[in-house]
Amino acid sequence: MLTRELTPAERLILPADFKPDKGGIDGTRRKVLALADSVAGTGVIIKVNSALRACGYNLIKDLHDRDVRVMADLKLIDIPETMEIDALTIADYNPELLTVMCCARIEGMTRVHNNLQSTEVLGVTVLTNLDEEDCQAIFTCSSKAGVLRFARMAQLAGIGGLVLSGKELEVLEHRTELLLLSRNTPGIRPAWSLVQDDDQSRIVTPAQAIASGADRIVVGRPINGAKPNTEGRPQNPREAVERTIEEIAEGLAARQK
């Protein structure tokens, strides 16, 4: 759970996952660290998933050495005993955030939380690329009902927060028993980056998500893909981060009205 007010920059999570190329694992590590170097000092969180699995947990240390905070987006799911071993294995690396799957059930989430006292554990509810038809097929309920179900499980497990779409933030708005859970929202697209045929099914802008109650947002391709000679758009990842932080600040101002 959040113990202090976050700055606009601390509310931005930047994924650093890249498809492997001829450089192999070493090439992946170089790309992750180059991205971290490009946004160092901004205060954002770097999220590693596939890269962390490929490069190993020492990648967390490499990022910390660059004064970058880390979200280990491992989405842990297994029997409780194995999830506890996972938590004990990563504990020495002290990522600021770690994800588990809420469908791992309460005991699995609890064991991870109990062994990572200095890490905020986040429960992933319904993945943002799932549409309503997918949710009915997988969870036999709507996305909103699924998020609420998983949120209650996360609360009972005592973990710090949730990962959920901006479209489902309203589900938690008046649930006082869930207010202590931080709300971390992927599937975010800055206003300057919205495109048709996006593969994320339930997207909102940074300002919309923050104004609706999100504590942190995840913005990936619009920032990682920023490049020179793109008219009206950021020319590099750092500029894209700065423009996204501005949108977060707008959302905070709207929330306080």
N, C-alpha and C positions, 0 to 999 in steps of 0.2 A: 504494500500500500504506500501511497505518497505521504511523506512526512514533512514536506516543505513545498512552497510554491515554486514551480518550474519557470525558468525564463523562456521566451519564445524559441531560442535556439535549442534548449534542452528538450523541447517538445518534438523535435524533428529527428526521425530515425531514417538513416540512409543505408539501403541494402548494398552490399559489396559482394555480389555473386556473379561470376562470369563463366561463360561456356569455355571449356578447355580448348586450347589450340596447340600448335606445335611446341609451345614452351612447356607443356605438361603441368605438373603440380607446381614446379618452381615458377612457371609463367603465371599461374593463377595467384600465387603468393605476391609476386611483383605487382600485379594489377591491383590487388586489394590494398597493398601498402602505398601504391602510387595514389590511389583514390583518397586514402587516409591523409597522406601528405598534402593533397590538393585542398582539403577542407580543414586542415589542422588549425586550431585556434578559434573556430567558429562556435564550438560548444555542442555540435550535433553528436548523435550516437551512431556508430557504425554497426550494421547488422550483418552477421555472417552466418550462413547456412551451409550450402554445398561446399564453399571454400573452406569452412571450418572442418567439415568431415574429411576433405581431401588433404588439407595441410596439417591437421592436428591442432591440439589445444595450445601449442606454443604460439600460434597465430594471435591468440588473445594477448599474450605477453608482448608480442611485437607491436600490437596496436596500442596497448597501454604505454609502451615506451615512447610512442608518438603523442602522448597526452590526449588520446582519443578513448572515449568510453565505449563499451562493447555490449551488444545484445547477441548472445549465443542463441540463435534461432534454431535449436535442434528439434523442436516439436517432439519431445520425448513421449513415447508410448510403448508400454510393455507391461509385463506383470510387475507388481509392486516391488518385489525383491530386486529385479533388474533395474528399475527406475532409481531405487536407492543407491545401487552400485554406480549408476550413471552420475548421480549427484555427488557422491563421494569422489569420483574420478575427476570431476571438473572443479571441485571446491577450491583447490589450491590456486586456480587461475583467476578466481574472483570476477567473473563477468558481472557487469552491473545488472543486466537483465538476462533471463533464461526462459525459453518457452517450453511448455508441455502441452499435450493434447488433453482437453477436458474429458474426452471420451476414454481416457486411460482410467477414469473413475477416481473417486475421492481418495482411496488409500494410496494409490500411486502418486497423486499430486501431493498428498500430505507428506509422504516420505521424502520427496524431493525438497519440499519447503523446509522440513525439519533439519535437513543436512546442508542447507545453503542459507544460513542466517544473514549473510552480508549481501546476498543477491536477491533482487526482486523477481519472483517467479510469476510468469504470466501464463494463463490458461487460454489456449486457442479454442475458440468456439466453433463457428462455421466459416470455412474458408471463403474468401471474397470472390473466388472465381465460380462459385456454385450459384446457380439460379434457383428459382422456386421449384422447378421440376426436379432438379438434382436433390434438393433438400427433402422433398417428399419421397424420392426413391431411396435415399440413404438413411434419413432420420425419421421418416413417416410423419413429418410435421413441417410447418412453414419455417422459414429462416428465423423469423422473430421468436417463434415458440422454441426452436432449437437453442438460440442464444440464451433465452431466459432459463431454460433447463440447465444448460452448462454453467451459466453464471451462478446459479444456486449451488451447484456441485462445487465450484471453485471457492465460493464463500465458506462452505462447510469444511473444505480442505485447508482453509486458512492461508491460501496463497495471496500474493500481492495484487494481482490485477487480471485483466482479460485482454484478449485480442479479438476484436469484433469489427464488423463493417460499420461505416458511418450511417448506413441506412437503418441499423438496429440500435443506435445509441438511445433513441427515444424509448425503447423497451425498458431501459433501466432508469429512466428519468425520475420516476416517482416511487421507486423501490428502495425505501429507506434502509432495508437490511443489506443492500448491495452497495451503499454509498462509499464504503471504505475501499472498494476495489478500483484500482486505476483502470482507465479505459484507453486502450491502445489500438489505433485504427489504421489498417492497411487499405489498399485499393484507393489511394488518394491521388488525385491528379490536379496540379496547380491550374489556375484559370488559363494561363498562357499555353498549356500543353494539351488541352482536351482535343481528342481526335475521335473519329468514327471507328467502329469495329474494334474497340479496345477489348482485350481478352478478360479484363476484370468486369464482372457483371454488376456489381453494386458499388459504384464509385461516387465520391463527392469531392469537393475542393477543400484545400486546407482551411480556409476561413469557415466554410460550412461545417466541417467536422469539429473544429475547435469551438465554434459558437454553440454547437449542439451538445457539448460536454466532453469531447475527447480530451484526454490529458496529453497524449502523444500521437503523432501520425507517422506513417511510413510512406515515403515517396522514393521510388526507385528509378525507373527508366527515364522520366523527364529530366532528372538530375544527372544520372550517369551518362545519358546520351547527349548532353549539351555539348555543342561543338561550334567552332567559328563559322561565320558566313551563313547563319540561320537568321534571317531577317525577323526582327521583333521578338526573338527568343534569346535566352542566355547564351553566351558564347563559350562557357566552360562550366564545369561542375560547381566551382566556388560561387560564381555569379548566380547559378541556378539555386544554390543553397540560400544565398542572401535574399533572393527574390521570394523564395518560399517562406523564409522566416518572416518577411514583411506580411505575407498573407496570413500567417499564424497570428501575428500581432493584431491584424484586422479582426480576426475571429475572436481573440481575447477581448478586444474593445467592444465588439457586438455582444459578447456574453455578459459583460458588466453593465450593460444598459438596462 
